[in-house]
């Protein structure tokens, strides 16, 4: 059986369906949470982590993470910057930690909070499996993320006849494969 590198499974391929699904999921989660923000905070208070101020801080962290990583996965799924991958991973870790600690303490939660007050599902073992899947995908994203600083990505010069276009960091148009013969790497 032929194995594929993680970056190929995560970033490349047609059309990065899993990334778009998870980007849509995180974006919808954030939208539902924002639709009734005080209700979302009340749901987070049921995790009993220290009162309203802590619940608000967790709510803001989750919302920021979901909006940044969800938007990134939807808008630029073929780019591999490291920061959005870390944001996705941190958001997945926070959701997993919330669920795991509540489950371990035996809290009977009627709503895990993923969609705020909407689409409530009780905290059960399968929520932990969903969180584990998110953590696995976060690990794949981090493994596939581009760790080079932006200045090391280089500049491509795309020429056609008497016309030349300079594109920082690559981007040859289309899928990036068919036009490579027209690109010249400028490393100096």
C-alpha positions in Angstrom: 0.0 0.0 0.0 1.4 3.4 -1.0 1.4 6.0 1.7 1.2 9.8 1.1 2.9 12.5 3.0 0.7 14.4 5.5 0.9 17.6 3.6 -0.6 15.9 0.6 -3.5 14.6 2.6 -4.2 17.9 4.3 -3.4 20.7 1.8 -3.1 19.3 -1.7 -5.5 17.3 -3.7 -8.9 18.1 -5.1 -10.2 20.6 -3.6 -9.1 20.0 -0.1 -12.6 18.9 0.9 -11.8 18.1 4.5 -10.3 21.6 5.0 -13.4 23.2 3.6 -15.7 21.1 5.7 -13.8 21.9 8.9 -13.5 25.5 7.9 -17.3 25.6 7.3 -17.9 23.8 10.6 -15.8 26.3 12.6 -17.4 29.2 10.9 -20.9 28.0 11.5 -20.0 27.2 15.1 -18.8 30.8 15.6 -21.8 32.2 13.8 -24.2 30.3 16.1 -22.2 31.2 19.2 -22.3 34.9 18.2 -26.0 34.8 17.5 -26.6 34.5 21.2 -23.3 35.4 22.8 -24.7 35.7 26.4 -26.3 32.3 26.0 -23.0 30.8 24.8 -21.3 32.2 27.9 -24.1 30.7 30.1 -23.4 27.3 28.4 -19.7 27.7 29.2 -20.5 28.5 32.8 -22.0 25.0 33.1 -18.4 23.6 32.7 -17.8 25.2 36.2 -14.4 26.6 35.6 -14.5 29.7 37.7 -17.5 32.0 37.0 -18.7 34.4 34.5 -15.4 36.2 33.8 -13.6 33.0 33.0 -16.5 31.9 30.8 -16.4 35.2 28.9 -12.6 34.8 28.4 -13.0 31.2 27.1 -15.9 32.3 24.8 -13.7 35.1 23.3 -10.8 32.7 22.8 -12.9 30.1 21.2 -14.7 32.6 18.9 -11.4 34.2 17.8 -9.9 30.8 17.1 -12.9 29.5 15.2 -13.2 32.7 13.1 -9.5 32.8 12.2 -9.0 29.1 11.5 -12.4 28.6 9.9 -12.0 31.6 7.6 -8.5 30.5 6.7 -9.6 27.0 5.9 -12.4 28.3 3.7 -10.7 31.2 2.0 -7.2 30.0 1.4 -7.2 26.2 1.8 -4.1 25.6 -0.3 -1.8 28.0 1.6 0.2 26.5 4.4 1.1 29.3 6.9 2.1 28.1 10.3 0.1 30.7 12.4 -3.4 29.6 11.3 -2.4 26.0 11.8 -1.4 26.8 15.4 -4.7 28.8 15.9 -6.7 25.8 14.7 -4.7 23.5 17.0 -5.1 25.7 20.0 -8.9 26.0 19.4 -9.1 22.2 19.1 -7.1 21.7 22.3 -9.3 24.2 24.2 -12.5 22.5 23.1 -11.0 19.1 23.9 -9.8 20.2 27.3 -13.2 21.7 28.2 -15.0 18.4 27.2 -12.4 16.1 28.8 -12.3 17.9 32.2 -16.1 18.0 32.4 -16.4 14.4 31.4 -13.7 13.3 33.9 -15.4 15.3 36.7 -18.8 13.6 35.9 -20.6 16.8 35.1 -24.0 16.2 33.5 -24.1 18.7 30.7 -27.1 18.9 28.4 -25.2 21.1 25.9 -21.5 20.7 25.0 -21.6 24.3 23.7 -20.2 23.7 20.2 -22.9 25.7 18.6 -23.7 27.9 21.5 -27.4 27.5 22.6 -28.3 26.0 19.2 -28.1 22.4 18.1 -27.4 21.3 21.7 -25.9 17.9 22.2 -25.2 16.4 25.6 -21.7 15.8 26.6 -21.1 12.1 26.1 -18.2 9.9 25.1 -18.7 10.5 21.3 -18.1 14.2 21.9 -14.7 13.2 23.1 -14.2 11.2 19.9 -15.1 14.2 17.8 -12.6 16.3 19.8 -10.0 13.6 19.3 -10.6 13.7 15.5 -10.2 17.5 15.6 -6.9 17.1 17.4 -5.7 14.5 14.9 -6.5 16.9 12.0 -4.7 19.7 13.9 -1.6 17.5 14.1 -1.8 17.0 10.3 -2.2 20.7 9.7 0.8 21.5 11.9 2.9 18.8 10.2 2.1 20.1 6.8 2.5 23.8 7.7 5.1 25.8 5.9 7.8 26.7 8.5 9.8 29.0 6.3 9.7 32.7 7.0 7.9 34.7 4.3 11.2 36.2 3.0 12.6 32.7 2.3 9.7 31.8 -0.1 11.4 33.6 -2.9 10.0 35.5 -5.9 8.9 34.1 -9.2 9.2 36.0 -12.4 6.5 35.0 -14.9 7.3 36.0 -18.4 5.3 35.9 -21.6 6.8 37.5 -24.6 7.8 41.1 -23.7 5.7 41.1 -20.5 7.0 40.1 -17.0 5.1 39.8 -13.7 6.8 39.5 -10.3 4.9 37.3 -7.9 6.2 37.1 -4.3 6.2 33.6 -2.7 5.2 31.7 -5.8 1.9 31.5 -7.4 2.2 30.7 -11.1 -1.5 30.9 -11.8 -3.8 28.0 -12.1 -2.7 24.9 -10.1 0.9 26.0 -10.0 2.2 23.1 -12.1 1.5 23.8 -15.7 3.3 27.1 -15.8 6.5 26.2 -14.0 8.4 26.1 -17.3 7.7 29.8 -17.7 9.0 30.7 -14.2 12.5 31.5 -13.3 13.6 31.4 -9.6 15.2 34.6 -8.4 17.1 33.8 -5.2 19.5 36.7 -5.2 
